[in-house]
Amino acid sequence: MRLTPRARAILGIALAPILIGGLLVPASASARPGATGPSAVTSDPVGAILSQYPPNESPSGAGERYLLERAGLVSAPPAKDASTPKRPAVDQFGPNAAGDPIFGADVMVNDPADDNLNTDNTTQSETALAVSGNVVCAGYNDFTAGGLSGLASSANSGQTFTDLDGIGGRGDPVIATHLTSGDFYYGEIATIGGNPAIGVARSTDGCQTFAAATNAAPVSSAAAGTTLNDKPWVAVDNTGGPNDGDIYVCWTRFFQTTPGNTATGTSEMRFSRSNDNGATYIGEQVIVPTGSAAFGCSIQVGSGGEIYVAYANRNAGQIEFVRSLDGGLTFDPIVDIDTAAAQPGDVTAANNCGAGNSRPILNGNIRMLHGAWLAVDTTGGPNDGNIYAAWMENPANATDRSDVLVARSTDGGQNWTNVQQMGVPANNLDEFNPYVSVSPTGVVAVAWYDKRNDNPGNTNTDVFTAYSTDGGQTYGANIRVSDVTAGIPPLFPHYNPGTAQCYFGEYLAVAGDAASFHYLWGDGRRSITTTGFPAGRLDLDVYYDRLEAPALTGGDLTVSKTSRPDPAIAGDQLYYDVTVTNHGPDTVFNAVVTDELPDGVTFETSTIPCVQGPVRTLTCTVGDVSASASKTFTIKVHVDSGILGNANAITINNTVSVAGDNDTDTRNNTFTLGTIVEDRADLAVIKVCKPDDPAPAGDTGFCDIRIDNLGPSDARSVTLTDVLTSAYPFSVTGVTVDPAASGSCAPTSTGAVTTATITCDLGSEPAAGRTTVRVSVSAADVAQVNDVATVSSATPDPNKGNNTATGRVTFLGSADLSIDKTAPSTVVAGTDLTYAISVRNNGPSTAMGVVVTDTLPGGLTFVSATPSIGTCTNGQPGARDLRCGLGNLASGATATITVVTHVDPSVSSGTILYNQAVVASDTSDPDNSNNRKSVSTTVSGSADLSITKVDSPDPVIAGNLLTYTVTVTNAGPSTAQNVKITDPIPAGTTFVTGQDGNGNTVCALTQPPTVVCNLGTLLPQQVVTVFLTVKVSAALPPDSVLSNTATVGSTTGDPDASNNSATSTTTVNTSAELWLDKTGTKRSGNPSPVLVYSLTVYNKAGCESDAQSTVSPNCGNGGPSDATDVVVVDKLPLDSKKVVVQYVSPQCVYTVATHTVRCTAPRVPAGESVTFVIEAQVNGSVGTVTNSATVTSATPDPVTSNNTNAATVVIKGGTGKK
């Protein structure tokens, strides 16, 4: 019956998908929302999505579907129907033959009941696999429901599987496991936070359930322009090293360099890591940049924690490799594995899979992925560290479009060799989608899809495998894994709606355990009938098989071990005898024993070469071991003396393992031996008491009790009991333990007793160790203290005869006198210095006949000594010796002495006075170190100098001498050294002399105008007078004031600087005794003679040379001051008609009206003169002409009688006399 569309909807049957751009999508996906009619269908939305990437740069099949789902072109997978019953777990193999549990027929892993025959959502393919113990965890793309990330699990090494539906992601599964924890990690394409992501989910219950996936690509997801994170691969560090458990992820990020612009699509390869069990992923980085179209990455971890990544450079047609040696922080440069690895598939047939599909295909419309797969030998065996890579490439044969190649690297991926083709090289048929794995025994397995059983059709597939037992140098015969040659379902258009065209599945999976290899793949052997294919079609399902791993060629080594002695004794030697046996069938080469010595032993030597490193790990070279032969050697160790701790006995376990280049079975290579360890400790006690001679009463004696452990073992719970007895009272003053951490004792002190018991808990005493307990005692009187010490331990002691020791301390009386002396740290010369002396008897006895002696240093004069007890005498035996007898001083008593001295005033400043006092008595003093006390006092000078100054005369006449009387007094108390007067004489004076009262010149002009007077040393109260004479400048104006300050100083400190300067002020008056000399001469002329007068004003001592008008000449002394404003007036004779003035000096003015000449000079300095000239023509015969002139000045003139002078000249008939 044919159902109408409405009936199909009512029955829950989806409308038949339609073909858009070569993709079968649900009918509803092609219509725009709300649109109807033919225009509602887009021309090719699928092609538009897929063509945004350059050629060779298309995503995976699951990635394409994810892009279409995000574009709304395909629907998200429906949720699983929880009510759908699951099939029972299927026993794959049936009854197991004895010793051969792993052979069986291919078994379908997925539950066919999940297939939706109405919608043709029936695809399961593209597998992932991980094995941990008995758990086999299988993942695959599952298009049925619940997301694309399918899951199945086996808990019995693959004998039965349960289809667990899926984990909800978008496919491209990869599974890795952490062997130590048993956790599984499932990587997939995902949407997280609404963004394209790489999801990694974690299972902690043996692959039964997985937690929500964590985004391993957080940076890529958040980056603008990211359209898809595709084709992830996951690896887990299982090295046991510092990064053990870390998770590493690689993938390809597709993005638009200009977000939103599909023409800018490109890709890059990225990496991230997790160091918190997959809770977060960090360190995301680009490891292959854009331009390579890098794709199909595989990531693995080396035995040293190295991170290896292989991938296809699709643009260059190369297989490439990168690695990180620092836990994924940085990656080394890219290395080529194969530089001529053309992308597999027929490029000319690419568009057979629809528009925008640039992926080449094989016969059967199988689209090809270009990538690489890695495996690493981490077995620790002969090939440990080898890296194996598998990939496929196009040999460009007319029919053969894909070959599988494998290579190896033995140097960490830097060089790749032994490139070999898998399958049948000459059959011109396709081999594709390889995988490579290494078993825990070091066998390499390569698996691939192979079309050899469809010749010449080159379409239908099988799975084949080949093994290498020599580290990838050669591979054995091809072994068929699949039991049925599977056909190819209709892949274009793809039978499964929403699936990428030509999608078959882009990889299979292989995982190894110690005995076998597990295989998981998808194929189309099963035929089903669906609504869309009522005539039937093939379907892709997931199948599993398990094959026994071949053994490596060689022998089978085992190792065993015995110990002697048994039980061993802590602190002694222990011998391990190790036997290596080869059970054949062949010789094993280069056998090496690794012996993990137990904690608490130290390696000493061995009978074969053994190297230690790290500590307690021995690597012993055994060499070649023939079949059925054994080799035995001995390891000598020293058992730590303290290995038991607080136990009476322990068992130490020692694990030894053996390895050889060609040991074919490593499961029996380890042996563990337990050895009982007991202990023995010979404790010995020795006692040494001090002092050897009797100790002074009140002093402290002690007994050192030395507990030695003579071994061989540490002594546990050591106890010391010390008993002290005496007929007279004594006191325990202290108990110490050395080292202090060894233990404690009680009591640690007592009052006055006659017996005391001290108990010490000393804990554990190491072999050859020593603990010293010191018991200190004292007595106030004569006493004899006897000491008996006994040691015991919880550890058996083979010799108890040395566990007890005795000793004794004896005391005599004594008095410990001590003296203290104090004095001021500084003293001023010329003052008293007082010393305070204190004597104390620290006991324990009374000090008899106590005497203090003190010798005063030079520069001090004894004044007095006052003792609190006893008497003091000075001057015996030496002049500066002081002796004080204090009598008897009881224990604890103190006596004092106050000593007063006077410091000589002449002691130089800076002198240090050292004074020592000594005490002694007739009683023995146990400590003489405190019987002397010295003090030092530094002397400083202090001389209070003062100065006074008196001037004479005051006022002083300018030009005369002025004398200052300067008096300097030293008021003490110290002698003043290098006394000096400094006197800057005032302006307008000049230094004449400076003398002291004895007429000695003591002053000199050092640097004008400063006068310095050196007075030398002045004793306290000494007075010195200095007479300092200066000459006052004659040019000083009247009423000038001369201020002069003299300052006294000394190199000795002066306590009062306020009296170190004195100032005197002197008023200046002026006086100038001027006198005038007037002469007249006649000079003949025609028609009349000329009369010439010379008027000379003198301000200096002298007389006129010719007295023209007086009997005696005019004289004067001049000075002493300069004369200022000098005026000479000359009333000429006759009248202006008879005496006609023809010339006067420039300083003169002639007034005709008064017939007078007036001459001026602003200043006539003392000792100088000035002359004025008058010339006149005399008319007629006038006879004798007499004329006088007078000089005046603004400066007082003490003698005015010589201020006028006359001259007489005879003109024609005159007498010629004045």
VENCOR-V517551 format. One line per field, one symbol per residue. ss: DSSP state (H for helix, E for strand, L for the rest). phi: phi as a letter, one per 40 degrees, with the letter a starting at -180 (. if undefined). burial: 1 if it has 9 or more other ideal C-beta (glycine too) atoms within 8 Angstrom, else 0. A space follows every 10 residues. Layout:
BEGIN
ss=???
phi=???
burial=???
END
This chain:
BEGIN
ss=LLLLHHHHHH LLLLLLLEEE LLEEELHHHH ELLLLLLHHH ELLLHHHHHH LLLLLLLLLL HHHHHHHHHH LLLLLLLLLL LLLLLLLLLE ELLLLLELLE LLLLLLEELL LHHHLELLLL ELLEEEEEEE EELLEEEEEE EELLLLLLEE EEEELLLLLE EEEEEELLLL LLLEEEEELL LLEEEEEEEE EELLEEEEEE EEELLLLLLL LLLEELLHHH HHLLLEEEEE EEEEEELLLL LLLLLLEEEE EEEEEELLLL LHHHEEEEEE EEEELLLLLL LEEEEEEELL LLLEEEEEEE ELLLLLEEEE EEELLLLEEE EEEELLLLLL LLLLEEEELL LLLLLEHHHH HHHLLLLLLL EELLLEELLL LEEEEELLLL LLLLLLEEEE EEELLLLLLL LLEEEEEEEL LLLLLLEEEE ELLLLLLLLL EEEEEEEELL LLLEEEEEEE LLLLLLLLLL EEEEEEEELL LLLLLLLLEE LLLLLEELLL ELLELLLLLL LLLLLLLLEE EELLLEEEEE EEEEEEEELL LLLLLLEEEE EEEEEEEELL LLLLELEEEE EEEELLLEEL LLEEEEEEEE EELLLLLEEE EEEEEELLLL EEEEEELLLE EELLLLEEEE EEEEELLLLE EEEEEEEEEL LLLLLLLLLE EEEEEEEEEL LLELLHHHLE EEEEEEEELL EEEEEEEEEE LLLLEELLLE EEEEEEEEEE EELLEEEEEE EEEEEEEEEE EEEEEEEELH HHLEEELLLL LLEEEEEEEE EEEEELLLLE EEEEEEEELL LLEEEEEEEE EELLLLLLLH HHLEEEEEEE EELLEEEEEE EEELLEEELL LEEEEEEEEE EEEELLEEEE EEEEELLLLE EEEEEEELLL EEEELLLLLL EEEEEEEEEL LLLEEEEEEE EEELLLLLLL LEEEEEEEEE LLLLLLLHHH LEEEEEEEEE LLEEEEEEEE EELLLEELLL EEEEEEEEEE EEELLEEEEE EEEELLLLEE EEEEEELLLL ELEEEEELLE EEEEEEEELL LLEEEEEEEE EELLLLLLLE EEEEEEEEEL LLLLLLHHHL EEEEEEEEEL LELLEEEEEE EEELLLLLLE EEEEEEEEEL LEELLLLLLL LLLLEELLLE LLEEEEEEEE ELLLLLLLEE EEEELLLEEE ELLLLEEEEE EEEELLLEEE EEEEEEEELL LLEEEEEEEE EELLLLLLLL LLLEEEEEEE ELLLLLLL
phi=.cccdccccc cgcccccbcb fgbcbddccc bcdgcbgdcc bccaccdccc ccbcdgbccc cccccccccc cgcbccdccc ccccccccdc ccbgdccdgb cbciccbccc ccccccccbg cbcbafbbaa bbgccbbbba cbccaggccc aaabbbfgcb bbcbgabgcb gfcabbbccc cgcbbbbaca bbggbcabcb bbbbbggcbb cdccccbccc ccccgcbabb fcbbbbcbcg ccbdgcbbbb abccabcbdg bccbcaaabb aaabbbggca bbgcacbbcc hcfcagcbba bccbgcbbbb abccccgbbb ababbbggcb bcccbccacb bcdchccccd ccbhcgcccc bbdgfccbbb aabbabcbcg ccbdgcbbbb abaccgccbc babbbbabbb bggcbbbfcb ccgbdccfbc bafcababcc cgccbbbaca bccbbccfbc bbbbaabbbb ggcbbcccbc cccbcccbcc baccccdgcd cgcbhbabab abbcbabbba ababccbbbb ccbccgacbc bbbbabbccc cccibbcbbb abbacbccbd gbcbbbbbbb bbcgcbcbcf cbbbbcccdg bbcbaacbcb bcicdgbbbb ccgcbcdgbb bbabbbbbcd cbccgbccab bbbbbbbbaa dbccbccbcb abbbbcbbba accbbbbbbb cccdccdgcb babcbbbbbc gcccccfcbb bbbbbacbca bccibbbbcc cciabacbaa ccbbaabbbb cbgcbcdgcb bbbbbbbaac acabbcbbbb baaccdbcac cbcbabaabb bbcabccbbb abaccbacdg bcbbbbbbbb ccgcccccfc bbbacccdgb bcbaabccag bbbbgbcccb cbbbcbgcbc cgcbbbbbbb bbcdcccccg cbccbbbbba accdbcaccb cbabbbbccb cabccbabab bacacbcdgc cbbbcbbbbb cgccccbfca bbbccccgbb cbaabcccgc cbbaccbdcc bbbcbgcbcd gcbbbbbbbb bcccccccgc bcbbbbbbaa ccdbcbccbc bbbbbbcbbb abccabbbbb bbbdabcbcb bbbbbbcbba cibccaccbb cbccbacggc cccbfcbbbb cccfbcccbb cbabddcbbb bcdbfbbbbb bcabddgbaa bbbbbaccbg cbgcbbabbb bbaccdbcbb cbcbabbbbc bfgccgbc
burial=0000000110 0010101001 1111111011 1000000001 0001111111 1110011111 1111111110 0011001001 0000000000 0110000000 0101011111 0101111111 1111111111 1100111111 1111111111 1111001111 1111111011 1111111100 0111111111 1100111111 1110011001 0011111101 1000111111 1111111110 0011111111 1111110000 0100111111 1111000100 1011001100 0111111111 1110111111 1111101111 1111001100 1000111100 1011110011 0011111111 1111111111 1111111110 1111111111 1111000011 1111111110 0110010001 0110001011 1111111110 1111111111 1101100111 1111111110 1100110110 1100111111 1111111111 1111111111 1110011111 1111110111 1110001111 1111111010 0101111110 1010001111 1101111111 1110011111 1111111100 1010010001 0100011111 0100101000 1011111111 1111000011 0111111111 0111110010 1010111111 1111101011 0000111110 1111111111 1111111111 1111010111 1101101100 0110101000 0010010111 1101111010 1111111110 1011111111 1110101000 0111111111 1111111111 1010001111 1011111111 1111111111 1111111011 0100101001 0100000001 1111110010 1000111111 1111101110 1010111111 1010110001 1111111111 1111111010 1000011111 1111111111 1111111111 1111110110 1011110000 0110100011 1110100111 0001111111 1111111101 0101111111 0111000011 1111111111 1111111111 0100000111 1111111111 0101001111 0011010111 1111111111 0100010111 1001100101 1000111111 1011110011 1111111100 0111111111 1010101010 0111111111 10010001
END
